[in-house]
Amino acid sequence: MGNTGNDKNGSQPPGEAVIFLHVPKSAGTTLNRLIEWEYPISQMYSVDPVLFEWSAAHLRKLPKQRLARTRMFKGHMLFGLHEVLPQPATYITVLRDPVERVLSAYYYMRTYKLHPFYWKLRKQKWSLEDYVERTRRDNVQCKIIAGADYHGPSTEKIFETAKEHMNRYFSVVGLSERFEESLALMKLRFGWRLNSYSAFNVTRSRPKKGDLSQSTLDLIVQRNSFDMELYRLGVQRFEADLAKVADKVGIIVDELKAARSRAEGPLNSALLSLRAEVRKAINRAYSAI
């Protein structure tokens, strides 16, 4: 499994699997919905976003024959799946500014009743500052990419491991803040069509980074210092990858914006959402078998 670079033929190499590590609240839901139109149901495995611990464990117990024919594995899981696959594999992910990600995660947990933290936040009336100080949900991006215990302490070793993994195993490291350019890099690497495009699962009712007090901002930065540095390195990597194919990316971004514009009408948006929900449900049911 090598590092990055676009495939010369602009398509996913035969026999290669793609593993999408979905960092919570980093535009991963939108990417999941788009990916589900790029592969046959029988060639995808989606980790259930609610029962993700069971689903990720179930995945590793699947017969080798089924794993071998799967071309896309995606969802909330830790790095390391490639070690049990019989075929070669590459990773992709989308990083997000850690402060924005923490904000989005906290306000999402407060509104989504199926989230494990929903009732805890409600019952104990945790503020944003309480959440940042009292949970182990810090440096989540480093932990996921390092394959470290999600609920364990953050360490320098975890950060160094995440940095090594990102450099060695990831074909594309996208950025939530530059999502369309990230999609363009993925399209060039894997030959995706991306005929339809819309945003899904956006947390809208929350403050922005600029609305935070300096003390709250400092607290989030301090508690997520490893993620801050990993994100900085991710931006450097993204800019370098983008520079190699800037002209092609510009054309694809224009196409994506046009596709999104077509989907924004009430009827088109409703139809796209319905189709996406049906496809998602079928994919999850197949993955659970």
Long-range contacts (C-beta under 8 A, 24 or more apart in sequence): 1-82, 1-88, 1-89, 1-90, 1-168, 1-169, 2-90, 2-168, 3-167, 3-168, 3-169, 3-170, 3-171, 4-170, 4-171, 4-172, 4-189, 4-237, 4-241, 5-171, 5-189, 6-185, 6-188, 6-189, 6-244, 6-245, 7-189, 7-190, 7-191, 9-191, 10-188, 10-189, 10-191, 11-190, 11-191, 12-71, 12-189, 12-190, 12-191, 13-88, 15-87, 15-88, 16-71, 16-87, 16-88, 16-89, 16-90, 17-70, 17-71, 17-72, 17-73, 17-82, 17-85, 17-87, 17-88, 17-89, 17-90, 18-71, 18-72, 18-73, 18-74, 18-89, 18-90, 18-91, 18-92, 18-171, 18-190, 19-73, 19-74, 19-81, 19-82, 19-89, 19-90, 19-91, 19-92, 20-72, 20-73, 20-74, 20-75, 20-91, 20-92, 20-93, 21-77, 21-78, 21-79, 21-91, 21-92, 21-93, 21-144, 21-145, 22-47, 22-74, 22-75, 22-76, 22-77, 22-93, 23-93, 23-94, 23-95, 23-96, 23-101, 23-140, 23-141, 23-144, 24-76, 24-101, 24-105, 24-140, 25-96, 25-101, 25-104, 25-105, 25-108, 25-203, 26-93, 26-94, 26-95, 26-96, 26-101, 26-141, 26-176, 27-94, 27-96, 27-176, 27-179, 27-199, 28-94, 29-200, 29-201, 30-179, 30-198, 30-199, 30-200, 30-201, 31-94, 31-183, 32-74, 32-75, 32-200, 32-280, 33-198, 33-200, 33-276, 33-279, 33-280, 34-183, 34-192, 34-194, 34-196, 34-197, 35-72, 35-74, 35-192, 36-276, 36-279, 36-280, 36-283, 37-193, 37-195, 37-196, 37-279, 38-72, 38-190, 38-192, 38-193, 38-194, 39-71, 39-72, 41-282, 41-283, 41-286, 42-69, 42-286, 43-69, 43-70, 43-71, 43-72, 44-70, 44-71, 44-72, 44-73, 44-74, 44-283, 44-286, 44-287, 45-70, 45-72, 45-73, 45-74, 45-287, 46-74, 46-75, 46-280, 46-283, 46-284, 46-287, 47-73, 47-74, 47-75, 47-76, 47-77, 47-287, 48-75, 48-284, 48-287, 48-288, 49-75, 49-76, 50-114, 52-76, 52-77, 55-287, 55-288, 58-288, 59-287, 60-84, 77-144, 78-143, 78-144, 78-147, 78-148, 78-150, 79-144, 79-145, 79-146, 79-147, 79-165, 79-169, 80-147, 82-169, 90-169, 90-170, 90-171, 91-165, 91-169, 91-170, 91-171, 92-170, 92-171, 92-172, 92-173, 92-174, 92-186, 93-144, 93-145, 93-170, 93-172, 93-173, 93-174, 94-173, 94-174, 94-175, 94-176, 94-179, 94-182, 95-141, 95-173, 95-174, 95-175, 95-176, 95-230, 95-231, 95-234, 96-141, 96-175, 96-176, 96-177, 96-231, 97-176, 97-177, 97-209, 97-231, 98-139, 98-141, 98-220, 98-221, 98-224, 98-227, 98-228, 98-231, 99-209, 99-212, 99-217, 99-220, 99-221, 99-224, 100-176, 100-177, 100-209, 101-140, 101-141, 101-176, 101-227, 102-132, 102-220, 102-224, 103-128, 103-206, 103-207, 103-208, 103-209, 103-212, 103-220, 104-203, 104-206, 105-137, 105-140, 106-131, 106-132, 106-206, 107-203, 107-205, 107-206, 108-203, 111-203, 111-205, 128-216, 129-216, 129-219, 132-216, 132-219, 132-220, 132-223, 133-219, 133-223, 138-223, 138-224, 138-227, 139-223, 139-224, 139-225, 139-226, 139-227, 140-227, 141-227, 141-230, 141-231, 142-226, 142-227, 142-230, 145-230, 154-226, 156-226, 158-226, 159-226, 159-229, 159-230, 162-226, 162-230, 163-230, 163-233, 166-230, 166-233, 166-234, 166-237, 167-237, 172-241, 173-234, 173-237, 173-238, 173-241, 174-238, 175-234, 175-235, 175-238, 178-238, 180-253, 180-256, 180-257, 181-238, 181-242, 181-249, 181-253, 182-238, 183-252, 183-256, 184-248, 184-249, 184-252, 184-253, 184-256, 185-241, 185-242, 185-245, 185-249, 187-252, 188-245, 188-248, 188-249, 188-252, 194-252, 194-255, 194-256, 194-259, 195-259, 196-259, 196-263, 196-272, 197-256, 197-259, 197-260, 197-263, 198-260, 198-263, 198-264, 198-269, 198-272, 198-273, 198-276, 199-260, 200-273, 200-276
